[in-house]
Each structure stands twice: as structure tokens, then as C-alpha cells.
Amino acid sequence: MKPMAYRMRKEEGSAFIISILVLFVLSVLGLALMLTTTTEKDIAINYRWGEQAFFNADAALEYGKNVLASYAVANTNFTQVLPDARPDATVADATQPWITGHPEGGGPCNPQTAGCRDYQYYIDQCPNAGGGPCTRIYIGKVLRRPDTTSAMWDFRAPGAVVGDLDNDGVTDIEGTFTLWVRRPTVGTRDYGPPNEKNDDRVILTAEGTAPNSMGAGAGKPVSLRRLEMSIRLPGMGVCGTGPGHVGAASDSAEGC
């Protein structure tokens, strides 16, 4: 019996060690499963926000078309919503400050201040790999409704109802939106008088964000989508290109 008792004493504590090892393996598997589940959840939330931002931009684009149509009916063109055409839209190079080549000489407001998103973004088309001269294209001036209110939301200066497209005090979308209008570019200048007869063409850009009411630039997680449409007003009716993501649409504004 002594050898058996010796072996039993020698194996004392092995069950405890095995239990610890099994518990460790199960903990690792549980943590891995939790991490996978959390990642999948985040992916699903981001996808939902992205889709919501896209549809917010799409809804804003449709609303902007209706606003432009009201101007076309009242004035037969888009003169009331478009800035003056620049005879030369070139800048020395892409390092030039925001105001350089500005459609309205820096006015009517600076987008760094609350309540203004006019010409907040721009791109420089530089044929010489970033060197000058470059054609500076601003995203545009915020679309003003016929009642002179801005079709936008600025998280820095809240006061309107978030997601209220038509300014009737009722939330239309879950998120925020901004609408910009600008002239198409023809070479290194803007389309419009005195080179053309009418202000019959406009580039409409719609921005939609989700999910919170703070909008783009608030420093909080937010999905953002921008859609752009070229609209031309011919002799009868209104026509234009289909909507596309900003950067993919053409400035030609044909579509008719």
C-alpha cells in the first residue's frame, strides 16, 4: 500500500492545475468571441450610419432641385442663387490661402465663423502635379430659399430644427444636411455672363450626416455623404445629370 499512497500524494493538486488551464482557455475563447461580436456590431452601426447619411444627402438633393425649380419659374434662370462668374479662376498653386480666387472676394461671410458654410471647401485642379497654375473650384455658396433662409444646419450656431429640410419647423430627416450651389467651370473660368447669355446652369451639392445632430466638424463620430448634380435650364423645362458622389460628377452640366 505504501507505493499507492506515495503516488496519490505525488499527484495531489493536479486537478487544480488542470482546472486553471481549462478556465484560462475558456476565458481566452470568451474574450475572442466578445471582441468579434463587438467588431461586428460596430461594423453594422457604421454601415447603418453611412446609409442614413447617404439617404439624408439624397433627400436634400431632391429638396434642392425643388428650390431651384421655384427660382427658375419665378426668374426664368438661376441668377438669384448663383455668385458672379469669375473671369479667371486660377491661383498660383495649391498652397494659396482660402480667400485666393474666391468667387465673391472673401464674402459674404467666412466659413470659420458660426452660421456660415459658404465656400467652406475647395479643390485645386493642378495639371502640373500640384504646381501652378491651378484652377480653384469652391464647393459653392449655401443655397438660400426664396424666403432668404439658408438650406443648411450649422452645429456651431444651432437654432433651427435639426433635419428640417423645408424650414417648416418639422423634422424631415434624422441627421443634418447642407446644400451648396456653384457655377460649372469652363477651362479656367466660371460659366456665366458675360461669356454666356443666361445663368441657366448650376452645380447642386448636397451633404447629409448621421447619426447625431452635431453635424460635420463637431469632433464627434459621424458619417458624412455628399452628392452632386449638374442642372441645366433649357428653353422648356429643367434637365440635368443624375446624382453622383462629389468628385465623380462632371462640370459640363450638359445632360439634355
N, C-alpha and C positions, 0 to 999 in steps of 0.2 A: 504493500500500500504506500510505502514511502515514495517510490518513483512517481505514482499517480498524483499524490499530494504535492509533490515538488513541481510537476508540470502545471497543475492548477494554479499554484502560487505564481509561477512564472508568467502565466497568461492573464493575470489579474490586470484590469484597466484597458485591455484591447478593445472591448465593446465600446467603451467611452471614446476611444480614439477613432474607431470606425464611424461612430455616430457624428462626431465632429466633422469628419471628412465628408460624409453624406450631406450634412447640413450646409457645409461650405459650397458643395457642388450645387445643391438646390438653390442656395442664395444667389450664386452667380447666374444660374439659369433664370431665376426670377427677375434679377436686375436687367438682364439682357432682354427679357420679354417686355419689361416695363419701358425700357428705352425704345424698343421697337414700336410699341404701342403709342408712346408719346410722339415719336417722329412721324408716324402715320397720321396722328391727329393733327400735328402742325401742318403737314402737307395738305391735308383735307381743308383745314381752315384757310391756308394761304390760297388754295385753288378757289375756294368759295369767295374770298375777298377779291381775288383777281377777276372772277367772272362778274361779281357785283359791280366792281369799278368799271368794267367794260360796258355793261348794260346801262350804268349811270351815264357814261360818256355817250353811248348811243342814243339814250333818251334826250340828253342835252342837245345832241346834234339835230335830232328831229325838231326839237323846240326852236333851235336857232334858225332852221330853214323856214319855219312859220313866221318868225320875227322878220327875217329878211324879205319874205314874201309880202308882209304888210308894208314895208318900205317901198318895195317895187310897185305895189298897187298905188300907193299914195304919191310917189315921186317919179315913177317910170324908170328909176335906176337906184344905185346904192350910194349916191353921193353923201347922204346924211350920215352914213355909218363908216365910211372909209376915210382914212387920213389922206393928206395931199400926196400926190405922186412925187417920188424923188427922181430928179433927172439923172442922178448918179448915185448908186447905192454902194460904191466901193469904199473900202478902208485900206490903209497901208498894209496891215497884216492882222492876224488873228489875236494879237496882244492888245489891240486898241481898246480903250475903256467903253463901258456900256453906252455912253451917250454918243459916241462917234458914229456918224451915218444914221442917226436917229430920224425916223420919219417926221417927227414934229419938233426936232431940235431939243429934245430932252423933256418936253411937256406932254400932256398937261400935268402929269404927276410922276413922281419917282416910285418905282415898284418896291423899293426898300422901305417905304412908309406904309403904315396901316391903311387899309381901304383902297389900295391901288395895286393892280396887276397888269397895267398897260405895258406892253413890250417887255414883259418880265424875262423872257428868254429869247435868245437869238442863236443863229448858226452862221458861220462864215464859210462860204464856198470858195476855197482857195485852190486854184488849178495847179499851183506850183508847190505841192506837198507842204502846205502850211505857210508858205511865204506869200508875200503880197504880189500884186494887189488882190484883195478878196472882196467878194460880193456879200454884204451883210444882210441877212434876212431875219427880221424880227417875227416872233410868233404872232404878233398883232396887238391891236387895241381891243380892250374888252368891249364886247357888244353891248350897246345901250338899247334898251327897249324904247318903243315910241313914247313912253311916259318918262324918259330920261334916266330911269334906274338902270343899274349895271346888272347884267346877267352873269352873276358870279357869287362866290362865297369867299370871304377872307377871314381865316381863323384869327388873325391878329386884331380884327375890328368886328367882332360879332354884333349882331343886332337884328338881322333878318332871321327868318325861319330856315333852318338847315334843310337842304333838299327841296326848297320851294322853287320850282322852275319858272312858273309864270307870275310870281310875285303877288299871289292872292292870299298869302298867309297860311296856306295849307301845304304840308309836306308831301311832295310828289315822289321822291326817291329816298332811299336810305343811304345817305352819304352826302358828298358835296360835288359841286360842278362849277366850271368856269367856261365861258365862251369867248373866243377871240375872233376878230376879223382882220384881214390884211389884203393888200393888193398882190396879185401874181407878179413875179419878176420876169422881165423880158431882157435877157442879157444882163447888163449891169445897171438897169434902171427899173423903176416900178411901172406897171401897166396903168395907163390912165392919161387924162389930159396933161399937156396939150398934144401928146403924140397920138392919142386915140380920141374918138368923138365922144364916147359916153363912159360913165362909170358903171359898166354893165357886167363886171366880173369881180368876184370876191372869193377869197380862201377862208373858209369857216373851220375853226379848230375847236373841238370840244374836249374838255378834261373832266374825267369822273374819278372820284376817290371813294374808298371804303376801307374799314367799316365805320370809323369814328367821325365825329363832327368837326375835328380839328383841321382836316384837310392837309394838303401837301405842304411840307416845310415846317410842320409843327414839332418835329423831333420825336414823333411817336410812330409806332408801326402802322403803316397804311399802304394799301395797294392803290396804284395810280395807272390809269389808261388814258391815252389821248387818241382821238380820231380826227381825221381831217377830210374835208370835202371841197372840191373846186366847183363853184357855181357860176353859171353864165346866164345872163338875161338876154335872150334873142328878141326879135320883133314881136313874137307872140309866145307867151308862157315862159316858164322857167325850166332850165335843164342843167345838169351838172354831172360830174363824175361820181361814181359810187364812193362810199366812205372807205378810208384806209388808215392804217396806223401812220402817225406823224413820221415823216421822213421817207415814206414809201410813195406818197401821192405826188403827182406832177403839178408843177406850177402853170402848166399850159392852159388850164381852165377851159379846155375845149368841151368834150362830152356832148356835143349837139351835132 
